Amino acid sequence: MASSELTSRLEDIAEKARQGLSVKDKARERTLSLSRETVRHCSASIRAVHRQEQELARELLGQARNLLQEMSEAIADFSDLSGTGYVQTAQREYAEGCLTLSLVVGSHLPSPEELGVSLPAYLNGMGEAAGELRRYLLDGIRRSDLSRSEELLSAMDDIYGVLVTMDFPDALTGGLRRTTDMVRGVLEKTRGDLTVASEQKNLQAQMAALEERLGLSA
């Protein structure tokens, strides 16, 4: 091939490469923006759950799902972008929000397929949801409301029981081992906190009963 032909050929290839990468870069920038919006909506939904605003939480999660769908459409022609950190982060936060709401209200627990997220995102989101259950339980302890403590602690225990069986490399699970370790820690702390709270509540009840018998109550 002559030098001029080679130069022309390389220029054609370079131009097509620039065009292709430009389109991919726009898709990447679009999904980055959508990922940030998704995370914001999911974080707001979890705050709504803790404020007992379940309908608002559902509304925010519905908006997050729409954003995830937009992300999926934006990278439909670039399958390698679906495994990037920001896409997986958005999916994980969405899974966390949906699972937290489901566990708190006691409704149907959605599957990864129903949520439209990857398995690593779902499993890590499940672990993060266990952390939110601890926060929910601590709020109950501060209100002296232990009515659902055993139920939610059992849910945390079940989540840990699932995660600890996922003995696969972090490259496949998105760093699930670290999440599992976190769940074990919050589970042990929560069990201890609830034990102390239950003992205090029982002691208070015994003291109130004794005061009533002695005629000391107001």
N, C-alpha and C positions, 0 to 999 in steps of 0.2 A: 504494500500500500504506500502510495506516494505521501510525502510530508504534508502536502496541502489537503489530501483526502483524509489523512489521519486527524489533522487539526479540525476539519469540518465535522468529522465523525464525533470527536471528543466534545465539540461544542454542542452538538445535538444531544448527546447523552447528558451533558452537564445541565442543559436547559430543562430537559425532562426531569432530571433529578431535583432541580430547584423548584419546579412547579409541584412535583409530588410532595416534597418536604414542606413546601409552603402550605399546602392544603392540610397536611398532617399537623403542622404547627398550629394552625388556626383551630383545628379540632382539639388539640391539647390545651390551648389557652381557654377554649370554651368550657371544656370539662373541668379545668382547674377552678374556674369561676363558679360553675355549678356545684362542684364539690364543697366549696366554702359555704355556699348558700344552704346546701343540704345539711352540713354539720351544724350550722346555726339553727335551722329549724328543728333538728333532732335534739339539740341541747335545750332549746326552749320547751320542747314537748316534755322532756324529763323534768324540768323545773315545774311545769304545769301538773305533772303527776304528783309531785311532792306537795303541791298546794291543793290537792284534791280536785283539780280542774280537769277531769278526764275528757270531757267533750273538746276542750281546747287542745288537749294533747292529741286527740284523734285527728283533729283538723290540721294541726301542724305536721303530723306524720303523713297525712294524705298529701300535703304540699311537698313534703320531702320525697315521697314516692314519685310524684310527677317530675321532680328535678332529677331523680335517678333515671327515670325513663328518658329524659332529654339527654342525659349523659350517655346512655346506651345508644341512642340514635346518633349522637355526634361522633362516636368512635366505632360505628358499625363497620366501617371499611378498614379499620385499623385494630385488628384483634389483639395485637401486642400491647396496646394502651389499656386494655381492660384489666391487666394485672399490675398496673402502676400503683404506687403507694397512695396517691390521692383518691383514686377510684375505690380502692379497697377501704380506705379510711371512711369515705362517705357511706359505703355499704355497711361497714361495721357499726357506725354511729346510728344508722337507720335500724339495723337489727337490734342494737341495744335499746333504742327508744321503744320499738314495738314490743320487745320481750319484757321490758320493765313494766310497761302499761298492762300487758297481758297478765303478768304475775301478780301485780298489785290488785287488779280488779278481779282476778280469778277467772278470766275468760279463756277461750281457746288459744293454745300456744301455737303460733304460726310456724310452719316449716321453712327451711331455706328456699324451697321452690315457691312457696306462697309469697314470700317476701321478695323473691327475685334477686337474691344475693348469693355470693359464692360461699362455699363451705367454710373456708378460713374466716371470712368476715362474719359469718353467722356464729361460729363457735367462739370467736373472740368477743363478739357482741354479747353473747350469752354470759361470758365471764364478767364483762363489765356490768351487765344487768344485775348480777349477784352483788356487786359492790353497791349498786343503787338500792338494793333491798336492805342492805345494812343501814344505809342512810335513812331509809323509810322507817326501819325498826327503831333506830335511835330517836327519831322524831316522836314515835309512839311512846317510847320510854319517858321522854321529857314531858309528855302529856299524861303520864301514868296510865296509858292505854296498852295493855299487853294482850288484848283480845285475839290478835292474829299472830302473835309472836311465834308460837310453835309452828304454825302453818308456813310462815315465810322463812323461818329458820330451816324447816324441812326442805323447802324449795331450794334454798342455797346449798344445802347438803346434797340434794339430788343433782344440782348443776355441777358441783365439784366431782361427784361420782361419775358423771359423764365425761367431763373434761380430762380427768386423770387417766382415763382409758385410751385417750388419743395419743398413743405412743409413736409419733411419726416425726421426722425431721422438721425443724422450724421452717425450712425452705418450702415445705408443703403446707404448713399450718399457719403461716404468717406470724410466727413468734408465739404460738399458743402456750408453750411451756411457761413463759413468763406470766401470761395471764392466769394460768392454772395455779401457779405459786401465789399470785395475788389473791385468788379466790380462797385458797387454803388459809392464808393469813387472816382475811376478813371474816371467814367462817369461824375460826377459833376465837377471835376477839369478840365477835357478836354472841357466840355461845356463852362466853364468860360474862359479857355485859348483861345478857338476859338472865343468867343465873343469879347475879347480884341483884338485879331489879326485882326478880320474883321473890327472892328471900326478903328483901326490904318490904315488899308489898305484903307478904305473909306476916312479917313482924308487926307492921302497922295495923293489920287486921286483928292480930292477937292482942295488941295493946289497946285497941279501941274496944274489943270485946271485954277485956279485963276492966277497963275504966267504966264500962256500962254496968258490969256486975257490981262494981264497988260504988256505983252511983256518983262517979266523978265526971261523967260526960256532961257537956253543957245542956 
